[in-house]
Amino acid sequence: MKFKYAILVVDMLNDFVTGALKCERGLAIVPQAKKLLEEARKNHVPVIFCNDSHLPNIDHELKLWGNHAIKGTEGAKIIPELGPQPTDYIIEKRRYSGFFHTDLDLLLKELGVNTVILTGLHTHMCVRHTAADAYQLGYKVIACSDATDSFTKEDYDYGIKYFKEVYDAEILNTNELVKIFEGQ
């Protein structure tokens, strides 16, 4: 089977990197995520942002995590370092998974994608739930080890281990993925 890739960038938003739910470790992955996205675009690999975009006082997650990534606010915008390009796609989500009640699966099918490369925050939460749905829907899952992270090293390690053991995911770093893109 020939692999057709897409990059899923999960919750690299102002509120997750520098705002309401700031993740110090999230700042550390920005350079590698930026490199990965630039190389993907250069090699015609679709880049899809899967972004929290919550409705105020309604969405279930807000009860647990407080107000964050409220639709239409600065906190819900993609960080400027990764800012979407005209060729990128944006999927708004109201739950952890980029697939749950969104048209992500339809978009991936229309693009002919069979392999998703996960980046962003958090390996034990939103990236994990997106990986779960990708796996359940039949996509091959790859996690980019140096362009994903979590609040803590323990949470990150837990997520990565789970990807490997439960979703048979490959764990590759940015440089390994760039070589794959260039070899297509």
N, C-alpha and C positions, 0 to 999 in steps of 0.2 A: 504494500500500500504506500502510495506517495503521500507524504505529510504536507498539509496545507495549514499554515500557522496563522494565529492571530494573537496579539498581545492584549491581555485584559489588565488594565490599570485600575486597581481597586482603592477607592477613597483617598487618593492623594490630593486632598482638599485642604484649604486654609485651616479649617477647624481641627483637622486631625494632625496637621504638621506644626502649626504655630498658634492655633486658637483654642477654642473651648475644651477640646479633648486632646490637647497638645501631646505629641509623642516625640520625646527627644531623639529616640532611635530612628524615627521617621525622617528626621533631617539628614541623618547619615546615609540613607539610601538614595537621596536625590541625585547625586552625581552619576551613580551607576544606572539608575532608572532613566535619566536623561540620555545617557549614552545608548542604552538599549533602544529607546524610542527613536532616536535619530537614525540608528542603524536599521531598525525595522522599516522606517519610512523610506529610507534610501533603497532598500531591497524589496519594496512593495508588499511588506507584511502589514496587514491592517492593525491599527492601534485603536482600541476601544476603551474608553473611560467608563467605568461602572461607579457612579457617584451617588452617595447618600444625597437625598433631596427630600427632606422631611416636611410634612405638613404640620404647622404649629398646633400644639395642644391636641393632636389627634394620634399621631403615629405611636405605636406600641413601644418602640425602642426608647422614646423620649422619657418614658416612666423610669426606665433603668439607668439611662445615661445622661439625662438632662437635655436641655436644648443644645442642639448641635446640627450643623449642616441644614439649616432651615431654608427651604426653597426660596430662591431669589436674594439671599443674603450673601455678603462677602465670604462668610464662613463656608458656604456651599460651593464656592468657586474652586476650580483646579488651581493648584499652586502655580505661580507665574513661571517657574523654572521648567515646568513640563507642559505649559499651556498648549491646548489643543491646536492642531494645524487644520487647514481646510479639508484635508483628506481623512482626518480622524473622525471617529464616531463617539457620541456620548449617550450613555444609557443612564437614566435617572432611576434610582431604586429607593424603596422606602423600608426595606428590610435588609438583613445582613447579606443575603445572596444577590449577586448581579442578575440571576435568572428569575428570581421569585416575582411573578406577576409583572415581568418586563418583556420586551421583545428581543432580548439578547439571543435566544436560541434561534429565532427566525432570522435575525441578522447574520449570525454565523453560518446558518444553512445557505442563505442567499449568497454569501461570500465563498461558499465551498470549503469552509474551514472544518478540519477534523481534529485539530490539535490546538489547545489553548495554553498559552504561556502566562502564568499568573505573576503579577507584580503588585506592590502596594502594601496596604495596612489592613488588617492585622492577621498574621498567619493562623492564629488560634480562633479567629472570629470571622470577619467578613471575607477574607481570602479563603478561609477554610470552607465556609458555607457555599461560596461560589465554586470552589473545587468540588465539593460534594455534588452539587447539581450538575456540573459539567460531566463528572464521572457517570452519574446516573443517566444522563442523556446520551452517553456513548462517546464523548470526546476523550482523546488522550490528554492527560494533564501533565504539564511541566511547571515547576515552580522555579523562579529565578532567585537563587539563594542570596545574592547580594543586592537585590532590588525588591525584597520583601522584608518586613520586620514586624515587631509587636512592641507593646509597652515594656516588656522585660525579656531578657535572654531566655528564661525558662519558658515563657509563652511562645517565643519564636521557635525554640527547639521542639516543644510539644507539637506545634503546628506542622513543622517540617517532617517530624517523625510520623505523624498521623497521615500526611500526604503519601509518604512512601508505603506505609503498612496497610492502609485502608483503600487508597485509590491507585496503588501501583504507579505513583507519579515518579517521573524523573526529576532530580534536583540538579540543575545546571546553573553555572554562574553567567554573568553577562558576556564575558569573553568567549565562553563555549557556545553561547547562543549566536553571537555575532558570526562565528565561523560557520555555523549551520546556515544562517541567512545568506552568507556570501557564497556558499556551496550550492545553493538552490539552482 
